Amino acid sequence: SVDETMIAYLLRSIDLPEETQLWIKHLNSNKTTWLNTITHANDVEWGPRQTNGNHSLFFTTTNAWGRPDSVFACELSNNNAFTSPQNYQRIYHTSDEAVMAGIQRTKGCHYLAISATTKTSN
C-alpha cells in the first residue's frame, strides 16, 4: 500500500496454472486474506489513500484467452479488523479480443492510470 501497511500479491497454482489468486496481507496485524471470487487476476496496484483513510486497490483479470480485459477497484479498511473486501466493482472492460487492459500507479501515488493497448495501436 502507499503507506506500506499492506501488501498485495498474486499466487498461481501449479495444479491450476490458468487460475491466479489475489492475496492481501495487513502487516500491522499479520492477517492475510484472499479475494476468493477472483481466480484470473493478472496485475495488482495500490491506488491513492481515500479521504476516510482507507486504501484503494486495483487489479486486472483475464479473459478465456489469457488477455487482461477488465479492471476492478475495491476499498480496504486500514484498521486491525482486516477482512477480505467483498465490494469490488469492475470499472473498465473491453470485449475486443485484441485489446489488453493495464494499470499503473503514478510516481506521486495520487493517481492510477488505466491503459487499453493493442499490438497495432494505443
mmCIF file of the C-alpha atoms, coordinates in Angstrom:
data_MODEL
# 
_entry.id   MODEL 
# 
loop_
_atom_site.group_PDB 
_atom_site.id 
_atom_site.type_symbol 
_atom_site.label_atom_id 
_atom_site.label_alt_id 
_atom_site.label_comp_id 
_atom_site.label_asym_id 
_atom_site.label_entity_id 
_atom_site.label_seq_id 
_atom_site.pdbx_PDB_ins_code 
_atom_site.Cartn_x 
_atom_site.Cartn_y 
_atom_site.Cartn_z 
_atom_site.occupancy 
_atom_site.B_iso_or_equiv 
_atom_site.pdbx_formal_charge 
_atom_site.auth_seq_id 
_atom_site.auth_comp_id 
_atom_site.auth_asym_id 
_atom_site.auth_atom_id 
_atom_site.pdbx_PDB_model_num 
ATOM 1   C CA . SER A 1 1   ? 0.000   0.000   0.000   1.00 0.00 ? 1   SER A CA 1 
ATOM 2   C CA . VAL A 1 2   ? 1.047   3.610   -0.323  1.00 0.00 ? 2   VAL A CA 1 
ATOM 3   C CA . ASP A 1 3   ? 1.747   3.844   3.427   1.00 0.00 ? 3   ASP A CA 1 
ATOM 4   C CA . GLU A 1 4   ? 3.402   0.392   3.437   1.00 0.00 ? 4   GLU A CA 1 
ATOM 5   C CA . THR A 1 5   ? 0.975   -1.186  5.944   1.00 0.00 ? 5   THR A CA 1 
ATOM 6   C CA . MET A 1 6   ? -0.340  -3.770  3.455   1.00 0.00 ? 6   MET A CA 1 
ATOM 7   C CA . ILE A 1 7   ? 0.991   -5.869  0.609   1.00 0.00 ? 7   ILE A CA 1 
ATOM 8   C CA . ALA A 1 8   ? -0.910  -7.464  -2.255  1.00 0.00 ? 8   ALA A CA 1 
ATOM 9   C CA . TYR A 1 9   ? 0.424   -10.335 -4.318  1.00 0.00 ? 9   TYR A CA 1 
ATOM 10  C CA . LEU A 1 10  ? -0.676  -12.904 -6.873  1.00 0.00 ? 10  LEU A CA 1 
ATOM 11  C CA . LEU A 1 11  ? -0.300  -16.673 -6.475  1.00 0.00 ? 11  LEU A CA 1 
ATOM 12  C CA . ARG A 1 12  ? -0.545  -19.123 -9.333  1.00 0.00 ? 12  ARG A CA 1 
ATOM 13  C CA . SER A 1 13  ? -1.234  -22.777 -8.573  1.00 0.00 ? 13  SER A CA 1 
ATOM 14  C CA . ILE A 1 14  ? 0.932   -25.465 -10.142 1.00 0.00 ? 14  ILE A CA 1 
ATOM 15  C CA . ASP A 1 15  ? -2.154  -27.697 -10.363 1.00 0.00 ? 15  ASP A CA 1 
ATOM 16  C CA . LEU A 1 16  ? -4.307  -24.989 -11.972 1.00 0.00 ? 16  LEU A CA 1 
ATOM 17  C CA . PRO A 1 17  ? -1.912  -22.680 -13.859 1.00 0.00 ? 17  PRO A CA 1 
ATOM 18  C CA . GLU A 1 18  ? -4.787  -20.827 -15.526 1.00 0.00 ? 18  GLU A CA 1 
ATOM 19  C CA . GLU A 1 19  ? -6.029  -19.651 -12.122 1.00 0.00 ? 19  GLU A CA 1 
ATOM 20  C CA . THR A 1 20  ? -4.263  -16.869 -10.252 1.00 0.00 ? 20  THR A CA 1 
ATOM 21  C CA . GLN A 1 21  ? -5.396  -15.769 -6.795  1.00 0.00 ? 21  GLN A CA 1 
ATOM 22  C CA . LEU A 1 22  ? -5.102  -12.287 -5.328  1.00 0.00 ? 22  LEU A CA 1 
ATOM 23  C CA . TRP A 1 23  ? -3.864  -12.253 -1.712  1.00 0.00 ? 23  TRP A CA 1 
ATOM 24  C CA . ILE A 1 24  ? -3.609  -9.288  0.655   1.00 0.00 ? 24  ILE A CA 1 
ATOM 25  C CA . LYS A 1 25  ? -1.638  -9.100  3.902   1.00 0.00 ? 25  LYS A CA 1 
ATOM 26  C CA . HIS A 1 26  ? -2.096  -6.475  6.613   1.00 0.00 ? 26  HIS A CA 1 
ATOM 27  C CA . LEU A 1 27  ? 1.403   -6.068  8.038   1.00 0.00 ? 27  LEU A CA 1 
ATOM 28  C CA . ASN A 1 28  ? 0.451   -4.495  11.396  1.00 0.00 ? 28  ASN A CA 1 
ATOM 29  C CA . SER A 1 29  ? -1.948  -7.296  12.368  1.00 0.00 ? 29  SER A CA 1 
ATOM 30  C CA . ASN A 1 30  ? -0.180  -10.028 10.329  1.00 0.00 ? 30  ASN A CA 1 
ATOM 31  C CA . LYS A 1 31  ? -3.571  -11.094 8.913   1.00 0.00 ? 31  LYS A CA 1 
ATOM 32  C CA . THR A 1 32  ? -3.761  -12.473 5.388   1.00 0.00 ? 32  THR A CA 1 
ATOM 33  C CA . THR A 1 33  ? -6.825  -12.829 3.213   1.00 0.00 ? 33  THR A CA 1 
ATOM 34  C CA . TRP A 1 34  ? -7.630  -13.522 -0.413  1.00 0.00 ? 34  TRP A CA 1 
ATOM 35  C CA . LEU A 1 35  ? -10.342 -12.463 -2.791  1.00 0.00 ? 35  LEU A CA 1 
ATOM 36  C CA . ASN A 1 36  ? -11.836 -15.915 -3.213  1.00 0.00 ? 36  ASN A CA 1 
ATOM 37  C CA . THR A 1 37  ? -14.115 -14.957 -6.073  1.00 0.00 ? 37  THR A CA 1 
ATOM 38  C CA . ILE A 1 38  ? -11.229 -13.654 -8.187  1.00 0.00 ? 38  ILE A CA 1 
ATOM 39  C CA . THR A 1 39  ? -9.462  -16.552 -9.916  1.00 0.00 ? 39  THR A CA 1 
ATOM 40  C CA . HIS A 1 40  ? -7.997  -14.919 -13.013 1.00 0.00 ? 40  HIS A CA 1 
ATOM 41  C CA . ALA A 1 41  ? -6.105  -11.955 -11.582 1.00 0.00 ? 41  ALA A CA 1 
ATOM 42  C CA . ASN A 1 42  ? -3.321  -10.637 -13.760 1.00 0.00 ? 42  ASN A CA 1 
ATOM 43  C CA . ASP A 1 43  ? -1.951  -7.430  -12.232 1.00 0.00 ? 43  ASP A CA 1 
ATOM 44  C CA . VAL A 1 44  ? -2.440  -5.541  -8.967  1.00 0.00 ? 44  VAL A CA 1 
ATOM 45  C CA . GLU A 1 45  ? -1.704  -1.926  -7.928  1.00 0.00 ? 45  GLU A CA 1 
ATOM 46  C CA . TRP A 1 46  ? -2.405  0.112   -4.815  1.00 0.00 ? 46  TRP A CA 1 
ATOM 47  C CA . GLY A 1 47  ? -4.199  3.351   -5.552  1.00 0.00 ? 47  GLY A CA 1 
ATOM 48  C CA . PRO A 1 48  ? -4.213  6.579   -3.549  1.00 0.00 ? 48  PRO A CA 1 
ATOM 49  C CA . ARG A 1 49  ? -5.476  6.678   0.040   1.00 0.00 ? 49  ARG A CA 1 
ATOM 50  C CA . GLN A 1 50  ? -9.155  7.536   0.366   1.00 0.00 ? 50  GLN A CA 1 
ATOM 51  C CA . THR A 1 51  ? -10.302 10.609  2.284   1.00 0.00 ? 51  THR A CA 1 
ATOM 52  C CA . ASN A 1 52  ? -11.637 8.315   5.042   1.00 0.00 ? 52  ASN A CA 1 
ATOM 53  C CA . GLY A 1 53  ? -8.146  6.778   5.490   1.00 0.00 ? 53  GLY A CA 1 
ATOM 54  C CA . ASN A 1 54  ? -8.936  3.517   3.730   1.00 0.00 ? 54  ASN A CA 1 
ATOM 55  C CA . HIS A 1 55  ? -6.795  2.045   0.965   1.00 0.00 ? 55  HIS A CA 1 
ATOM 56  C CA . SER A 1 56  ? -7.795  1.644   -2.662  1.00 0.00 ? 56  SER A CA 1 
ATOM 57  C CA . LEU A 1 57  ? -6.708  -1.451  -4.572  1.00 0.00 ? 57  LEU A CA 1 
ATOM 58  C CA . PHE A 1 58  ? -6.993  -2.060  -8.300  1.00 0.00 ? 58  PHE A CA 1 
ATOM 59  C CA . PHE A 1 59  ? -6.491  -5.284  -10.212 1.00 0.00 ? 59  PHE A CA 1 
ATOM 60  C CA . THR A 1 60  ? -6.946  -6.688  -13.685 1.00 0.00 ? 60  THR A CA 1 
ATOM 61  C CA . THR A 1 61  ? -8.447  -10.013 -14.690 1.00 0.00 ? 61  THR A CA 1 
ATOM 62  C CA . THR A 1 62  ? -8.032  -12.040 -17.857 1.00 0.00 ? 62  THR A CA 1 
ATOM 63  C CA . ASN A 1 63  ? -10.451 -13.452 -20.394 1.00 0.00 ? 63  ASN A CA 1 
ATOM 64  C CA . ALA A 1 64  ? -10.565 -17.066 -21.629 1.00 0.00 ? 64  ALA A CA 1 
ATOM 65  C CA . TRP A 1 65  ? -7.530  -16.407 -23.870 1.00 0.00 ? 65  TRP A CA 1 
ATOM 66  C CA . GLY A 1 66  ? -5.403  -15.076 -21.019 1.00 0.00 ? 66  GLY A CA 1 
ATOM 67  C CA . ARG A 1 67  ? -5.538  -11.429 -22.102 1.00 0.00 ? 67  ARG A CA 1 
ATOM 68  C CA . PRO A 1 68  ? -6.226  -8.811  -19.418 1.00 0.00 ? 68  PRO A CA 1 
ATOM 69  C CA . ASP A 1 69  ? -9.646  -7.403  -20.284 1.00 0.00 ? 69  ASP A CA 1 
ATOM 70  C CA . SER A 1 70  ? -11.110 -5.926  -17.077 1.00 0.00 ? 70  SER A CA 1 
ATOM 71  C CA . VAL A 1 71  ? -10.037 -3.545  -14.318 1.00 0.00 ? 71  VAL A CA 1 
ATOM 72  C CA . PHE A 1 72  ? -11.578 -3.767  -10.851 1.00 0.00 ? 72  PHE A CA 1 
ATOM 73  C CA . ALA A 1 73  ? -11.400 -1.434  -7.856  1.00 0.00 ? 73  ALA A CA 1 
ATOM 74  C CA . CYS A 1 74  ? -12.012 -2.062  -4.163  1.00 0.00 ? 74  CYS A CA 1 
ATOM 75  C CA . GLU A 1 75  ? -11.501 -0.330  -0.846  1.00 0.00 ? 75  GLU A CA 1 
ATOM 76  C CA . LEU A 1 76  ? -9.774  -1.852  2.173   1.00 0.00 ? 76  LEU A CA 1 
ATOM 77  C CA . SER A 1 77  ? -10.082 -0.697  5.757   1.00 0.00 ? 77  SER A CA 1 
ATOM 78  C CA . ASN A 1 78  ? -6.920  0.496   7.458   1.00 0.00 ? 78  ASN A CA 1 
ATOM 79  C CA . ASN A 1 79  ? -7.772  -0.945  10.869  1.00 0.00 ? 79  ASN A CA 1 
ATOM 80  C CA . ASN A 1 80  ? -6.741  -4.217  12.512  1.00 0.00 ? 80  ASN A CA 1 
ATOM 81  C CA . ALA A 1 81  ? -10.160 -5.793  11.857  1.00 0.00 ? 81  ALA A CA 1 
ATOM 82  C CA . PHE A 1 82  ? -8.890  -6.644  8.415   1.00 0.00 ? 82  PHE A CA 1 
ATOM 83  C CA . THR A 1 83  ? -11.226 -8.731  6.257   1.00 0.00 ? 83  THR A CA 1 
ATOM 84  C CA . SER A 1 84  ? -11.411 -9.615  2.602   1.00 0.00 ? 84  SER A CA 1 
ATOM 85  C CA . PRO A 1 85  ? -13.114 -6.887  0.580   1.00 0.00 ? 85  PRO A CA 1 
ATOM 86  C CA . GLN A 1 86  ? -16.353 -8.074  -0.972  1.00 0.00 ? 86  GLN A CA 1 
ATOM 87  C CA . ASN A 1 87  ? -17.425 -4.795  -2.544  1.00 0.00 ? 87  ASN A CA 1 
ATOM 88  C CA . TYR A 1 88  ? -15.087 -4.597  -5.513  1.00 0.00 ? 88  TYR A CA 1 
ATOM 89  C CA . GLN A 1 89  ? -16.510 -3.345  -8.768  1.00 0.00 ? 89  GLN A CA 1 
ATOM 90  C CA . ARG A 1 90  ? -15.475 -3.506  -12.380 1.00 0.00 ? 90  ARG A CA 1 
ATOM 91  C CA . ILE A 1 91  ? -14.542 -0.035  -13.627 1.00 0.00 ? 91  ILE A CA 1 
ATOM 92  C CA . TYR A 1 92  ? -13.321 -0.953  -17.117 1.00 0.00 ? 92  TYR A CA 1 
ATOM 93  C CA . HIS A 1 93  ? -13.988 -3.824  -19.515 1.00 0.00 ? 93  HIS A CA 1 
ATOM 94  C CA . THR A 1 94  ? -13.263 -4.465  -23.169 1.00 0.00 ? 94  THR A CA 1 
ATOM 95  C CA . SER A 1 95  ? -14.825 -7.222  -25.225 1.00 0.00 ? 95  SER A CA 1 
ATOM 96  C CA . ASP A 1 96  ? -12.363 -6.633  -28.077 1.00 0.00 ? 96  ASP A CA 1 
ATOM 97  C CA . GLU A 1 97  ? -10.034 -9.650  -28.055 1.00 0.00 ? 97  GLU A CA 1 
ATOM 98  C CA . ALA A 1 98  ? -7.156  -7.582  -29.469 1.00 0.00 ? 98  ALA A CA 1 
ATOM 99  C CA . VAL A 1 99  ? -7.178  -5.070  -26.597 1.00 0.00 ? 99  VAL A CA 1 
ATOM 100 C CA . MET A 1 100 ? -5.237  -5.633  -23.370 1.00 0.00 ? 100 MET A CA 1 
ATOM 101 C CA . ALA A 1 101 ? -6.137  -3.639  -20.254 1.00 0.00 ? 101 ALA A CA 1 
ATOM 102 C CA . GLY A 1 102 ? -3.405  -2.461  -17.899 1.00 0.00 ? 102 GLY A CA 1 
ATOM 103 C CA . ILE A 1 103 ? -2.970  -0.431  -14.716 1.00 0.00 ? 103 ILE A CA 1 
ATOM 104 C CA . GLN A 1 104 ? -0.110  1.596   -13.272 1.00 0.00 ? 104 GLN A CA 1 
ATOM 105 C CA . ARG A 1 105 ? 0.137   3.896   -10.259 1.00 0.00 ? 105 ARG A CA 1 
ATOM 106 C CA . THR A 1 106 ? 1.715   7.290   -10.893 1.00 0.00 ? 106 THR A CA 1 
ATOM 107 C CA . LYS A 1 107 ? 5.014   8.178   -9.252  1.00 0.00 ? 107 LYS A CA 1 
ATOM 108 C CA . GLY A 1 108 ? 3.396   10.561  -6.771  1.00 0.00 ? 108 GLY A CA 1 
ATOM 109 C CA . CYS A 1 109 ? 0.818   7.895   -5.780  1.00 0.00 ? 109 CYS A CA 1 
ATOM 110 C CA . HIS A 1 110 ? -2.068  10.320  -6.329  1.00 0.00 ? 110 HIS A CA 1 
ATOM 111 C CA . TYR A 1 111 ? -3.476  8.693   -9.477  1.00 0.00 ? 111 TYR A CA 1 
ATOM 112 C CA . LEU A 1 112 ? -3.838  5.338   -11.156 1.00 0.00 ? 112 LEU A CA 1 
ATOM 113 C CA . ALA A 1 113 ? -3.627  5.104   -14.936 1.00 0.00 ? 113 ALA A CA 1 
ATOM 114 C CA . ILE A 1 114 ? -5.728  2.593   -16.875 1.00 0.00 ? 114 ILE A CA 1 
ATOM 115 C CA . SER A 1 115 ? -4.455  1.688   -20.320 1.00 0.00 ? 115 SER A CA 1 
ATOM 116 C CA . ALA A 1 116 ? -6.017  -0.198  -23.204 1.00 0.00 ? 116 ALA A CA 1 
ATOM 117 C CA . THR A 1 117 ? -3.486  -1.254  -25.822 1.00 0.00 ? 117 THR A CA 1 
ATOM 118 C CA . THR A 1 118 ? -3.169  -3.497  -28.828 1.00 0.00 ? 118 THR A CA 1 
ATOM 119 C CA . LYS A 1 119 ? -0.147  -4.627  -30.811 1.00 0.00 ? 119 LYS A CA 1 
ATOM 120 C CA . THR A 1 120 ? -1.067  -2.125  -33.534 1.00 0.00 ? 120 THR A CA 1 
ATOM 121 C CA . SER A 1 121 ? -2.464  0.935   -31.696 1.00 0.00 ? 121 SER A CA 1 
ATOM 122 C CA . ASN A 1 122 ? -2.936  2.514   -28.238 1.00 0.00 ? 122 ASN A CA 1 
# 
